[in-house]
Amino acid sequence: MKPIQVTDKVFMVAGANLTDYRDGAVYLIDLGAPVLIDSGSGFGFDKTVKNIEYLGFNPYDIPAIILTHCHFDHVGGAHLFKQRFETRLIMHELDARIVERADQRLTAAFCFDVEFKSLPIDEKLNGEESIIVVNDHEIVCTHTPGHTSGSISVYIDLEGERILFAQDIGAPLLKEFDCDSNAWVRSIDFMFYLNPDILCDGHSGIFKSKEQVREYLQYCISKQIEMGYL
């Protein structure tokens, strides 16, 4: 399958139905240079690169990949981008510690029957909010823990719309991965506050109106309660 267009400037270039069933969603933001949100597992790397090229971009022009959290299906392909294209990797410092020490449990690598190897991170974000500027566009990275300790949600205001990349917010809050339900609730409240026009999720798809976004966030809360995590 070919990339999925979200807006004139945002595309999904990888995911379970696009590249490999083990890939979390990878989004490309066209800011005059193609910035990626997450890298996939690595199993679909070649198809991801082809999708980037299909859109008319040169992978060598990717200035950075913003990694939303430390799980293998989102970071497993990062080292391939770094090795082949010298792509800069950006991540919150709390999850950077996990991937740099190659923690097999907290990266969930064992779920994919792979050995996760240490991944050096070029830029480590800290605090509650960081801003990355690309060609005069501001990408806001907000610390939204719960799914992992260093999870971030990324948003950008483009062409009159606020687009939020909130990967894996609907995933079960499993204790074996040190999920924090109280932090997760605060993070969801913050996403309601952001009031995005579009929400791009790591597995559940794309929600393209404020109403759809609010309904999805409420659904995530209801599911966590139903499963007994809240």
N, C-alpha and C positions, 0 to 999 in steps of 0.2 A: 504494500500500500504506500501511497505517496503522502507527503506531509499534510497535516490538517491545518487549514487557515482559521485562526481565531479572530484576528482583526487584520487590517492592512499591514500591520507591523509585527504581529505575533503569530507564531506557528508552532504546532507540535511536530517535532521531527523524530521522536522515538517514543516507544511505549509498547505495551504487551501485544497490541493488535497491529502495530506498525513495523516493529523490528525484531523483537524476541520476547517470548512470554515472560522472561525473567526481568525485563526492563521496566523500571518505573518511568513515568513520562518525562521527556526532555523537551523543554520549550526554548525556542529561539526568539529573541527580541531584536528587531532590526532598528538599530540606532545609528545607521550609517556604517556601523560595524556590528557583526552578529554576536550578541552576548547570549550565552546559554545558561539556562536554569537546570541544574543537575546534568549527569553524564550517562545515566543508564547503568546497567550491570557490567557492560563490556562485551557480553555475548552478542549483542546487536550492533556493535561498534561500526562495522563496515557499512551496514545498511543506514545507520545514522549519518555517517559521513556522506553517503550518496544522497540522502535526503537534503542535507545542507547544501550540497552542490546543485541538486535539482532546483533549489530556490534561487540559484545564481550567486551563492556565496562561496568564497574560498576559505576552507577551514583554517588556513594559515593566518587569516585575518581576524580570527576570534580572539578578542583581547582577554577574555576571562570566562571561566565557568563559575557560577555562584552555586555552591553545594548547600542544599537546604538542610540536610541532616546526614548522619553517619551510616545509614543502612546501605547494604551492599547493592541493592537494586537501583540506588541513586548515585552511588560513588564508585562502583566497581569499574566503570569505564574511564574514570578521570585520569588514571596513569597513562592510558593509551593516547588521550588527547595531549597530555603533557609531553610524552615521549616523541610523538610524531609531529606535533604542531607547535610545541613549546607554549602551550596554553597556560595562562596563569590561573591558579586555583584559589578560590576565596571561600572561607567557611568560618562559622563562629568558633571561638577558641575552645569552648567546652567540648564540642564534637570533634574538633581538630585533634585534641589529645587522644581521642578514641581511635581515629584512623591512623594517627602517627605511631601509636604503639601496637597497631594491628590487633586490636581486641576482637577475637573471633566471636564472642558472645554478643557484645553490644553493637557490632556491625551487622549482626545476623548472618554472617557468612556461612555459618554451619547449616543454616536453613537451605542454602543453595549448594551444599556439598562442595564447597571450595575453600581454599586457604586464603584468607585476606592478608596481603602483604603491606607493610608500612607505606603510607601515602603521605609524603611531605606536602604541607599546605603553604602556599606562598604568602597569603595575606590572611591573618586571623582577626576576625571581628570581635569586639568586646562591648559590654554594656548593653543597653536596651535598644539602641538604634544606631545604624551606620549608614552613611550615604556614599554611594559609588557614582562618580560622574563619568559618563561616556559621551563625548561629542556634545557637551552642554546639556545632556539629559541626566536627570537625577534618578537613580535607582535606590529605593529605600529598603534596607534590610532590617527587619525588626525581630528581636529575640522573642520567640513564641514557644517556650518549652512545654513539655508534657509528653509528646510522642518520644522525644529524646531530650536530654538536658540542654543540648545546644541547638535545637531546632530553630530555624529562622523562617519567617514568611517574608516574601519579597513583593513590593508593589511599586508601580510606576504610573504616572498620569500621562497618558498619550492621547492626543487628538480629542480631548474633552472627556475621556473615559479613564477611570481608575481600574487598573488590572492587577489583581492579587494572585500571586503564586503561593498557594498554601498546601504544600505537599503532605499527603498522608494524614490529614486531620481526622479522617473517618476511621483510621485503623484502630483495632482494639487496644486498650491500654493495659498491655500485658506486663505483669510483674517481672517475668523473666528477662525483660528488656529494660528494666528500671523505669518504666513509664510512671509519670507523676500525674494523677488525676486532678489534683487541686490546681497545679500549674496549667494543665490542659484547659480547665474551665476558664481560668483567667485569660488564656490565649484566645479562646473562642470569643469571649466577651470583647476582646480588643478587635477581633475581626468584624464583629457586628458594628463596633464604633467606627472602623475604617469605611464602612458602607460602600464596598466596591461595586462597580458596574459589572465586572466580569471576575469570576474565580476560576483559576486553573488548578486542578488537583493532580496528585501524582498517580492516582489509579482510578478515581471515580469519574473523571471526565471534566468537561468545561461547562460552566454555568454562566449564561450570557445576559442576565438582567439582574437588577438589584433584588427583585422579588425571588428569582430562582436561587440567588446566592443566599438570601436569608432563609429560604426553605431548606436548602442543603445544610446550612449550619445548624438549624433546628433539628434536622433529621439526624445529624451526627450526634447531637446531645441525646436524642431519644434512643438511638442505638446503643450508646454507652450505658445508659440506664437499663435498657432491656437486657444487655449482656452482663449486668451486675458490676460494671466497673465504676459507676458513679452512685 
